[in-house]
C-alpha cells in the first residue's frame, strides 16, 4: 500500500475477528514498532503479544488486578473485565520501561513507546488488518504491572487490539489542515 495513503486512511477497528496476523507478519509489525523515534536509543519499549489461550491468562490477570484496585466489584464489572481480552483475536500490550539517562526524561520515553504503538497500528493497516488502541483501568497502574511481572521501572501504556476488521467501517473525518496548523514563512 502507498505509504501516505496508509497513514491518511488508517482508522481504528472496534470489531475484530480471526484471522489475526501470522508470526511472520508480527515480525514485520514489531520491526516497524522498533523504528519509532527514540532519544539516545534507550529502547524503552517492550511488548507482550497475546492470542489464543493467552487471552485466558490475561483475563485472569485483569480480574486479579480489578479485585485489588476495587474490593467491591459488581457482577457487571467482573463480566466486562473477564471478557475484555476476547474482544479481539490478538492483543499487543504496550509497555514503556524507563531507563535512567541525564538527557531523556520519563515523558520522552513514554512518547517513544506511543510512537511505537502508532507504528504498530500503521503496520497492521498496511498488512490488511485492523487495530484499536485501548487503555482504561488496566493501563498506567502499578497493580497491573505487578501481575504482568514487569520490572518496577516499567508501565503499561496501552493495549492494541488486533485482527481482521468486521462490521461497518466508520467514515474517516475530513480535516481542514488550516484549523490545526500555523505556517510561519
Ligand atoms: C493513548 C490512547 C488511549 C486510548 N484509549 C481508548 C480506550 O480506552 N477506549 C476507546 O474506546 N478508545 C480509546 N482510544 C481511542 C481509539 O483508539 C481511537 O483512536 C479513537 O476511537 C479514534 O478513532 P480513529 O483512530 O479511527 O481516529 C485511545 C487512543 C489513544 C491514543
py3Dmol code that shows the C-alpha trace and the ligand (Angstrom):
import py3Dmol

protein = """\
ATOM      1  CA  UNK A   1       0.000   0.000   0.000  1.00  0.00           C
ATOM      2  CA  UNK A   2       1.158   3.537  -0.755  1.00  0.00           C
ATOM      3  CA  UNK A   3       2.802   4.873   2.440  1.00  0.00           C
ATOM      4  CA  UNK A   4       0.898   8.182   2.588  1.00  0.00           C
ATOM      5  CA  UNK A   5      -2.422   6.504   1.814  1.00  0.00           C
ATOM      6  CA  UNK A   6      -1.734   4.001   4.596  1.00  0.00           C
ATOM      7  CA  UNK A   7      -1.294   6.850   7.089  1.00  0.00           C
ATOM      8  CA  UNK A   8      -4.150   9.077   5.947  1.00  0.00           C
ATOM      9  CA  UNK A   9      -6.739   6.297   5.643  1.00  0.00           C
ATOM     10  CA  UNK A  10      -5.958   4.358   8.843  1.00  0.00           C
ATOM     11  CA  UNK A  11      -8.858   4.148  11.218  1.00  0.00           C
ATOM     12  CA  UNK A  12      -9.470   2.189  14.392  1.00  0.00           C
ATOM     13  CA  UNK A  13     -11.494  -1.009  14.189  1.00  0.00           C
ATOM     14  CA  UNK A  14     -13.895  -1.678  17.082  1.00  0.00           C
ATOM     15  CA  UNK A  15     -14.924  -5.150  15.875  1.00  0.00           C
ATOM     16  CA  UNK A  16     -12.135  -7.611  15.218  1.00  0.00           C
ATOM     17  CA  UNK A  17     -12.264 -11.300  14.351  1.00  0.00           C
ATOM     18  CA  UNK A  18      -9.903 -14.094  13.209  1.00  0.00           C
ATOM     19  CA  UNK A  19      -7.621 -14.378  11.411  1.00  0.00           C
ATOM     20  CA  UNK A  20      -5.008 -12.426  13.317  1.00  0.00           C
ATOM     21  CA  UNK A  21      -1.590 -11.662  11.799  1.00  0.00           C
ATOM     22  CA  UNK A  22       0.758 -14.636  11.386  1.00  0.00           C
ATOM     23  CA  UNK A  23       4.051 -14.953  13.264  1.00  0.00           C
ATOM     24  CA  UNK A  24       5.878 -13.741  10.152  1.00  0.00           C
ATOM     25  CA  UNK A  25       3.570 -10.733   9.815  1.00  0.00           C
ATOM     26  CA  UNK A  26       4.054  -9.902  13.515  1.00  0.00           C
ATOM     27  CA  UNK A  27       7.813  -9.925  12.956  1.00  0.00           C
ATOM     28  CA  UNK A  28       7.249  -7.107  10.423  1.00  0.00           C
ATOM     29  CA  UNK A  29       4.852  -5.314  12.792  1.00  0.00           C
ATOM     30  CA  UNK A  30       7.409  -5.349  15.639  1.00  0.00           C
ATOM     31  CA  UNK A  31      10.213  -4.255  13.299  1.00  0.00           C
ATOM     32  CA  UNK A  32       8.026  -1.245  12.470  1.00  0.00           C
ATOM     33  CA  UNK A  33       7.424  -0.644  16.198  1.00  0.00           C
ATOM     34  CA  UNK A  34      11.131  -0.734  16.914  1.00  0.00           C
ATOM     35  CA  UNK A  35      11.785   2.010  14.355  1.00  0.00           C
ATOM     36  CA  UNK A  36       9.913   4.550  16.474  1.00  0.00           C
ATOM     37  CA  UNK A  37      11.960   7.658  17.284  1.00  0.00           C
ATOM     38  CA  UNK A  38      13.915   7.024  20.470  1.00  0.00           C
ATOM     39  CA  UNK A  39      16.155   9.641  22.128  1.00  0.00           C
ATOM     40  CA  UNK A  40      19.628   8.194  22.832  1.00  0.00           C
ATOM     41  CA  UNK A  41      18.419   4.815  21.546  1.00  0.00           C
ATOM     42  CA  UNK A  42      17.448   3.733  25.025  1.00  0.00           C
ATOM     43  CA  UNK A  43      14.931   1.225  23.669  1.00  0.00           C
ATOM     44  CA  UNK A  44      12.317   1.696  26.420  1.00  0.00           C
ATOM     45  CA  UNK A  45       9.529  -0.128  24.549  1.00  0.00           C
ATOM     46  CA  UNK A  46       8.549  -3.689  25.313  1.00  0.00           C
ATOM     47  CA  UNK A  47       5.590  -5.676  24.002  1.00  0.00           C
ATOM     48  CA  UNK A  48       3.577  -8.696  25.051  1.00  0.00           C
ATOM     49  CA  UNK A  49       1.804 -10.433  22.160  1.00  0.00           C
ATOM     50  CA  UNK A  50      -1.266 -12.387  23.243  1.00  0.00           C
ATOM     51  CA  UNK A  51      -3.577 -14.658  21.276  1.00  0.00           C
ATOM     52  CA  UNK A  52      -5.452 -17.962  21.687  1.00  0.00           C
ATOM     53  CA  UNK A  53      -5.269 -19.323  25.236  1.00  0.00           C
ATOM     54  CA  UNK A  54      -3.009 -16.435  26.255  1.00  0.00           C
ATOM     55  CA  UNK A  55      -6.202 -14.389  26.460  1.00  0.00           C
ATOM     56  CA  UNK A  56      -7.427 -16.569  29.360  1.00  0.00           C
ATOM     57  CA  UNK A  57      -4.224 -15.748  31.231  1.00  0.00           C
ATOM     58  CA  UNK A  58      -4.745 -12.027  30.570  1.00  0.00           C
ATOM     59  CA  UNK A  59      -8.376 -12.311  31.631  1.00  0.00           C
ATOM     60  CA  UNK A  60      -7.310 -13.798  34.989  1.00  0.00           C
ATOM     61  CA  UNK A  61      -4.723 -11.052  35.443  1.00  0.00           C
ATOM     62  CA  UNK A  62      -7.387  -8.405  34.711  1.00  0.00           C
ATOM     63  CA  UNK A  63      -9.689  -9.907  37.359  1.00  0.00           C
ATOM     64  CA  UNK A  64      -6.917 -10.190  39.973  1.00  0.00           C
ATOM     65  CA  UNK A  65      -5.928  -6.573  39.280  1.00  0.00           C
ATOM     66  CA  UNK A  66      -9.509  -5.305  39.358  1.00  0.00           C
ATOM     67  CA  UNK A  67     -10.150  -7.023  42.736  1.00  0.00           C
ATOM     68  CA  UNK A  68      -7.018  -5.457  44.179  1.00  0.00           C
ATOM     69  CA  UNK A  69      -7.973  -1.995  42.884  1.00  0.00           C
ATOM     70  CA  UNK A  70     -11.592  -2.217  43.958  1.00  0.00           C
ATOM     71  CA  UNK A  71     -12.807  -4.561  46.679  1.00  0.00           C
ATOM     72  CA  UNK A  72     -16.446  -4.043  45.725  1.00  0.00           C
ATOM     73  CA  UNK A  73     -16.608  -5.088  42.094  1.00  0.00           C
ATOM     74  CA  UNK A  74     -20.087  -5.573  40.653  1.00  0.00           C
ATOM     75  CA  UNK A  75     -21.068  -8.686  38.680  1.00  0.00           C
ATOM     76  CA  UNK A  76     -21.246  -6.483  35.565  1.00  0.00           C
ATOM     77  CA  UNK A  77     -17.686  -5.244  36.069  1.00  0.00           C
ATOM     78  CA  UNK A  78     -16.385  -8.778  36.674  1.00  0.00           C
ATOM     79  CA  UNK A  79     -18.015  -9.962  33.443  1.00  0.00           C
ATOM     80  CA  UNK A  80     -16.702  -6.967  31.490  1.00  0.00           C
ATOM     81  CA  UNK A  81     -13.109  -7.473  32.670  1.00  0.00           C
ATOM     82  CA  UNK A  82     -13.246 -11.262  32.191  1.00  0.00           C
ATOM     83  CA  UNK A  83     -14.407 -10.865  28.599  1.00  0.00           C
ATOM     84  CA  UNK A  84     -12.243  -7.863  27.678  1.00  0.00           C
ATOM     85  CA  UNK A  85      -9.325  -9.868  26.201  1.00  0.00           C
ATOM     86  CA  UNK A  86     -11.755 -11.748  23.946  1.00  0.00           C
ATOM     87  CA  UNK A  87     -12.836  -8.620  22.074  1.00  0.00           C
ATOM     88  CA  UNK A  88     -10.118  -9.393  19.512  1.00  0.00           C
ATOM     89  CA  UNK A  89      -8.112 -12.443  18.441  1.00  0.00           C
ATOM     90  CA  UNK A  90      -4.836 -10.724  19.315  1.00  0.00           C
ATOM     91  CA  UNK A  91      -3.725  -8.138  21.859  1.00  0.00           C
ATOM     92  CA  UNK A  92      -0.391  -6.365  21.968  1.00  0.00           C
ATOM     93  CA  UNK A  93       0.418  -4.839  25.347  1.00  0.00           C
ATOM     94  CA  UNK A  94       2.488  -1.665  25.003  1.00  0.00           C
ATOM     95  CA  UNK A  95       4.998  -1.320  27.823  1.00  0.00           C
ATOM     96  CA  UNK A  96       7.395   1.522  28.462  1.00  0.00           C
ATOM     97  CA  UNK A  97      10.377   0.579  30.607  1.00  0.00           C
ATOM     98  CA  UNK A  98      12.077   3.747  31.819  1.00  0.00           C
ATOM     99  CA  UNK A  99      15.860   3.829  31.524  1.00  0.00           C
ATOM    100  CA  UNK A 100      17.674   6.417  33.599  1.00  0.00           C
ATOM    101  CA  UNK A 101      19.512   8.938  31.384  1.00  0.00           C
ATOM    102  CA  UNK A 102      20.603  12.543  32.100  1.00  0.00           C
ATOM    103  CA  UNK A 103      19.026  13.882  28.895  1.00  0.00           C
ATOM    104  CA  UNK A 104      15.975  11.666  28.434  1.00  0.00           C
ATOM    105  CA  UNK A 105      13.189  12.153  30.994  1.00  0.00           C
ATOM    106  CA  UNK A 106      10.362   9.615  31.531  1.00  0.00           C
ATOM    107  CA  UNK A 107       7.895  11.555  29.363  1.00  0.00           C
ATOM    108  CA  UNK A 108      10.162  11.264  26.298  1.00  0.00           C
ATOM    109  CA  UNK A 109      10.423   7.528  26.788  1.00  0.00           C
ATOM    110  CA  UNK A 110       6.650   7.156  27.105  1.00  0.00           C
ATOM    111  CA  UNK A 111       6.197   9.225  23.944  1.00  0.00           C
ATOM    112  CA  UNK A 112       8.648   6.905  22.172  1.00  0.00           C
ATOM    113  CA  UNK A 113       6.514   3.889  23.136  1.00  0.00           C
ATOM    114  CA  UNK A 114       3.459   5.855  21.969  1.00  0.00           C
ATOM    115  CA  UNK A 115       5.143   6.257  18.586  1.00  0.00           C
ATOM    116  CA  UNK A 116       5.846   2.520  18.577  1.00  0.00           C
ATOM    117  CA  UNK A 117       2.109   1.993  19.149  1.00  0.00           C
ATOM    118  CA  UNK A 118       1.240   4.148  16.159  1.00  0.00           C
ATOM    119  CA  UNK A 119       3.792   2.273  14.021  1.00  0.00           C
ATOM    120  CA  UNK A 120       2.067  -0.965  15.062  1.00  0.00           C
ATOM    121  CA  UNK A 121      -1.347   0.398  14.008  1.00  0.00           C
ATOM    122  CA  UNK A 122       0.081   1.550  10.674  1.00  0.00           C
ATOM    123  CA  UNK A 123       1.911  -1.716  10.008  1.00  0.00           C
ATOM    124  CA  UNK A 124      -1.276  -3.686  10.795  1.00  0.00           C
ATOM    125  CA  UNK A 125      -3.220  -1.459   8.397  1.00  0.00           C
ATOM    126  CA  UNK A 126      -0.607  -1.899   5.640  1.00  0.00           C
ATOM    127  CA  UNK A 127      -0.846  -5.684   6.052  1.00  0.00           C
ATOM    128  CA  UNK A 128      -4.644  -5.594   5.740  1.00  0.00           C
ATOM    129  CA  UNK A 129      -5.508  -5.957   9.447  1.00  0.00           C
ATOM    130  CA  UNK A 130      -7.400  -3.715  11.823  1.00  0.00           C
ATOM    131  CA  UNK A 131      -6.332  -2.436  15.210  1.00  0.00           C
ATOM    132  CA  UNK A 132      -7.559  -0.306  18.078  1.00  0.00           C
ATOM    133  CA  UNK A 133      -5.666   1.248  20.967  1.00  0.00           C
ATOM    134  CA  UNK A 134      -7.381   0.965  24.324  1.00  0.00           C
ATOM    135  CA  UNK A 135      -6.388   1.959  27.843  1.00  0.00           C
ATOM    136  CA  UNK A 136      -8.761   2.224  30.835  1.00  0.00           C
ATOM    137  CA  UNK A 137      -8.457   0.507  34.217  1.00  0.00           C
ATOM    138  CA  UNK A 138      -5.528  -1.701  33.249  1.00  0.00           C
ATOM    139  CA  UNK A 139      -3.115   0.915  31.955  1.00  0.00           C
ATOM    140  CA  UNK A 140      -0.807   3.239  33.880  1.00  0.00           C
ATOM    141  CA  UNK A 141      -1.084   1.487  37.211  1.00  0.00           C
ATOM    142  CA  UNK A 142       1.341  -0.435  39.368  1.00  0.00           C
ATOM    143  CA  UNK A 143      -1.033  -3.265  40.210  1.00  0.00           C
ATOM    144  CA  UNK A 144      -1.327  -4.473  36.616  1.00  0.00           C
ATOM    145  CA  UNK A 145       2.462  -4.087  36.213  1.00  0.00           C
ATOM    146  CA  UNK A 146       2.966  -6.358  39.231  1.00  0.00           C
ATOM    147  CA  UNK A 147       0.568  -9.030  37.939  1.00  0.00           C
ATOM    148  CA  UNK A 148       2.177  -8.956  34.495  1.00  0.00           C
ATOM    149  CA  UNK A 149       5.548  -9.477  36.174  1.00  0.00           C
ATOM    150  CA  UNK A 150       7.034  -6.222  34.861  1.00  0.00           C
ATOM    151  CA  UNK A 151      10.087  -4.543  36.275  1.00  0.00           C
ATOM    152  CA  UNK A 152       9.459  -1.696  38.747  1.00  0.00           C
ATOM    153  CA  UNK A 153      10.595   0.803  36.102  1.00  0.00           C
ATOM    154  CA  UNK A 154       8.017  -0.402  33.548  1.00  0.00           C
ATOM    155  CA  UNK A 155       4.402   0.566  32.984  1.00  0.00           C
ATOM    156  CA  UNK A 156       1.613  -0.442  30.625  1.00  0.00           C
ATOM    157  CA  UNK A 157       0.725   2.470  28.378  1.00  0.00           C
ATOM    158  CA  UNK A 158      -1.936   0.721  26.335  1.00  0.00           C
ATOM    159  CA  UNK A 159      -3.361  -2.336  24.628  1.00  0.00           C
ATOM    160  CA  UNK A 160      -3.596  -2.681  20.868  1.00  0.00           C
ATOM    161  CA  UNK A 161      -6.449  -4.977  19.937  1.00  0.00           C
ATOM    162  CA  UNK A 162      -5.695  -6.541  16.548  1.00  0.00           C
ATOM    163  CA  UNK A 163      -7.293  -8.834  13.987  1.00  0.00           C
ATOM    164  CA  UNK A 164      -9.441  -8.788  10.888  1.00  0.00           C
ATOM    165  CA  UNK A 165     -11.950  -5.989  10.626  1.00  0.00           C
ATOM    166  CA  UNK A 166     -15.627  -6.808  10.593  1.00  0.00           C
ATOM    167  CA  UNK A 167     -18.805  -4.774  10.838  1.00  0.00           C
ATOM    168  CA  UNK A 168     -19.252  -1.333   9.427  1.00  0.00           C
ATOM    169  CA  UNK A 169     -16.185   0.793   8.739  1.00  0.00           C
ATOM    170  CA  UNK A 170     -16.696   4.207  10.219  1.00  0.00           C
ATOM    171  CA  UNK A 171     -16.388   7.230   7.964  1.00  0.00           C
ATOM    172  CA  UNK A 172     -12.988   8.857   8.199  1.00  0.00           C
ATOM    173  CA  UNK A 173     -13.414  12.543   9.037  1.00  0.00           C
ATOM    174  CA  UNK A 174     -12.020  15.061   6.602  1.00  0.00           C
ATOM    175  CA  UNK A 175      -9.911  17.626   8.423  1.00  0.00           C
ATOM    176  CA  UNK A 176      -9.214  21.117   7.287  1.00  0.00           C
ATOM    177  CA  UNK A 177      -5.495  21.362   7.925  1.00  0.00           C
ATOM    178  CA  UNK A 178      -5.757  25.147   8.274  1.00  0.00           C
ATOM    179  CA  UNK A 179      -7.695  24.709  11.547  1.00  0.00           C
ATOM    180  CA  UNK A 180      -4.728  22.981  13.157  1.00  0.00           C
ATOM    181  CA  UNK A 181      -1.619  24.466  11.575  1.00  0.00           C
ATOM    182  CA  UNK A 182       0.004  27.883  11.734  1.00  0.00           C
ATOM    183  CA  UNK A 183       2.509  28.439   8.977  1.00  0.00           C
ATOM    184  CA  UNK A 184       5.321  30.890   9.543  1.00  0.00           C
ATOM    185  CA  UNK A 185       7.305  31.906   6.462  1.00  0.00           C
TER     186      UNK A 185
END
"""
ligand_1 = """\
31
LIG
C -3.424 6.555 24.308
C -4.787 6.215 23.765
C -5.708 5.563 24.565
C -6.987 5.244 24.090
N -7.871 4.550 24.895
C -9.095 4.227 24.416
C -9.999 3.459 25.195
O -9.703 3.022 26.296
N -11.230 3.209 24.686
C -11.613 3.684 23.457
O -12.757 3.441 23.049
N -10.763 4.380 22.681
C -9.511 4.656 23.122
N -8.640 5.378 22.343
C -9.101 5.908 21.055
C -9.156 4.892 19.935
O -8.032 4.042 19.926
C -9.256 5.616 18.567
O -8.066 6.308 18.299
C -10.434 6.551 18.505
O -11.632 5.811 18.642
C -10.471 7.351 17.203
O -10.547 6.503 16.113
P -9.519 6.631 14.893
O -8.195 6.107 15.390
O -10.141 5.809 13.814
O -9.474 8.092 14.524
C -7.348 5.637 22.772
C -6.405 6.277 21.962
C -5.133 6.559 22.447
C -4.124 7.236 21.551
"""
view = py3Dmol.view(width=600, height=400)
view.addModel(protein, "pdb")
view.setStyle({"model": 0}, {"cartoon": {"style": "trace"}})
view.addModel(ligand_1, "xyz")
view.setStyle({"model": 1}, {"stick": {}})
view.zoomTo()
view.show()
